[in-house]
Amino acid sequence: MNPSPSFDVLAPTYDADFTESPIARYLRGRVHKRLTKHFRAGDHVLEMGCGTGEDALWLAERGVHVTATDASPMMLDVTRAKVAGQPLVQVQYLDLKQLPSPLESEPLDGVFSNFGPLNVLDDWQPLAAWLAARIKPGGVVGLGVMGPLCLWEIGWHGLHLDFKTALRRLRQPAIFQPSETSESLAIYYPSINRLKADFAPHFRPIHVESLGLCLPPSDIYGVLEKRPRVLRWLTALENRFGKSAALANFADHYWIEFVRQP
């Protein structure tokens, strides 16, 4: 096992700091609407980068069998506590940078990953091939990926003269280190076209939308959540314009879906 101390240090307070924030709840709700279009009660899906298990539990409560995986042992501990007593969730360790031999004995109905776990990779072809061997033809992969050019990040941090943060996605990889004592982690920001190319020929893209075009990245949540009128206005803009596929590369995240080719 190769633990991920960078995310371990976030695990104890992750739900309070992120999951329970109004902006994160809104964006997660958008993802849940997409998941319900593809996954039904009785399906078996794999979650990559489950964090504290919020999405796995949500799907399980709707009858979907979920194998929830993460590379952070402490995140997995939080997930196990959260899903205790829920028989439809199985919690396993999985490092996307060191993919193991078959994780599932039965073909999966689908796979999903929310809020950027795939951004730890710099090449997505091995992952696509690994998933293709495990997903039924016609199965769906849904991925929430941090995009290559977040307008909110450039504008906000640029106005505050923090050009290192403002331009970090352009100088990828960015280095993520949540505390002085945790290990650093390289973060990459693939474009939509790059991800489509890496997932071909095993998968065909079927849907793309922005996720956080008019709403900011998580390090700015606190500023807006103290200003509810501004937040309501930005959320209304997100509802109207924030699902654009054409502008998805400029959002904090984009949501992309693929179908497994026969």
KAUR-V564384 format. One record per backbone hydrogen bond with DSSP energy under -0.5 kcal/mol. CO is the residue of the C=O (numbers start at 0). NH is the residue of the N-H. E is the energy in kcal/mol with one decimal. If there is no record, write none. Layout:
# KAUR-V564384
co,nh,e
CO,NH,E
CO,NH,E
This chain:
# KAUR-V564384
co,nh,e
0,2,-0.6
2,4,-0.6
3,6,-1.4
3,7,-1.8
4,8,-1.9
6,9,-0.6
6,10,-1.1
7,10,-0.8
7,11,-0.5
9,12,-0.8
9,13,-0.9
10,13,-0.8
12,16,-3.0
13,17,-2.7
13,18,-1.3
14,19,-2.9
17,20,-1.8
20,24,-2.5
21,25,-2.2
22,26,-2.6
23,27,-2.8
24,28,-2.2
25,29,-1.6
26,30,-1.9
27,31,-2.6
28,32,-1.8
29,33,-1.4
30,34,-2.5
31,35,-2.2
32,36,-0.6
33,36,-0.9
33,37,-0.5
34,37,-1.3
34,38,-2.7
39,42,-2.3
42,64,-3.0
43,108,-2.7
43,109,-0.9
44,66,-2.5
45,47,-0.5
45,111,-2.3
46,48,-0.6
46,68,-1.9
49,52,-2.2
52,56,-2.3
53,57,-1.8
54,58,-2.4
55,59,-2.5
56,60,-2.2
58,61,-1.5
58,63,-2.0
59,62,-2.1
62,41,-2.9
64,44,-2.9
65,67,-0.8
65,89,-2.7
66,46,-2.8
66,68,-0.5
67,91,-2.6
68,48,-0.9
68,49,-3.2
69,93,-2.1
70,3,-0.6
70,72,-0.7
71,75,-2.2
72,76,-1.9
73,77,-1.9
74,78,-2.4
75,79,-2.7
76,80,-1.9
77,81,-2.2
78,82,-2.6
80,83,-0.6
82,85,-2.8
84,86,-0.8
85,88,-1.4
87,65,-2.8
87,89,-0.5
89,67,-2.6
91,69,-1.1
93,95,-0.6
94,97,-1.7
107,135,-2.8
108,139,-1.1
109,45,-1.9
110,141,-2.4
111,47,-2.4
112,143,-3.1
115,118,-1.8
116,119,-1.3
117,120,-1.6
118,187,-3.3
123,127,-2.2
124,128,-2.4
125,129,-2.2
126,130,-2.7
127,131,-2.3
128,132,-1.2
130,133,-1.9
130,134,-1.2
133,107,-3.6
135,138,-2.6
138,259,-3.0
139,110,-2.2
140,257,-2.6
141,112,-1.9
142,144,-0.7
142,255,-2.4
143,115,-2.3
144,253,-2.7
148,150,-0.7
149,153,-2.2
150,154,-2.7
151,155,-2.9
152,156,-1.8
153,157,-1.7
154,158,-2.2
155,159,-1.1
156,161,-3.0
157,160,-1.7
160,162,-1.1
161,165,-2.3
162,166,-2.0
164,167,-1.1
166,169,-0.9
166,170,-1.2
168,171,-0.7
173,175,-0.6
173,186,-3.1
174,176,-0.5
175,184,-2.0
178,181,-0.8
184,175,-3.2
186,172,-0.6
186,173,-2.3
190,194,-2.1
191,195,-2.4
192,196,-2.3
193,197,-2.3
194,198,-1.8
195,199,-1.0
198,202,-2.0
201,260,-3.0
203,258,-2.5
206,256,-2.7
208,254,-2.9
210,252,-1.8
211,251,-2.1
216,219,-2.0
217,220,-1.0
219,222,-0.6
219,223,-1.5
220,224,-2.7
221,225,-0.8
223,226,-2.1
226,230,-2.4
227,231,-2.6
228,232,-2.1
229,233,-2.6
230,234,-2.5
231,235,-2.1
232,236,-1.9
233,237,-2.4
234,238,-2.5
235,239,-1.6
236,240,-3.5
236,241,-0.8
237,241,-1.4
240,243,-1.5
244,247,-1.1
246,249,-1.9
247,250,-1.4
248,148,-1.3
249,150,-2.2
251,146,-1.2
252,210,-2.2
253,144,-2.7
253,255,-0.5
254,208,-2.0
255,142,-2.8
256,205,-2.8
256,206,-1.2
257,140,-2.6
258,203,-2.5
259,137,-2.1
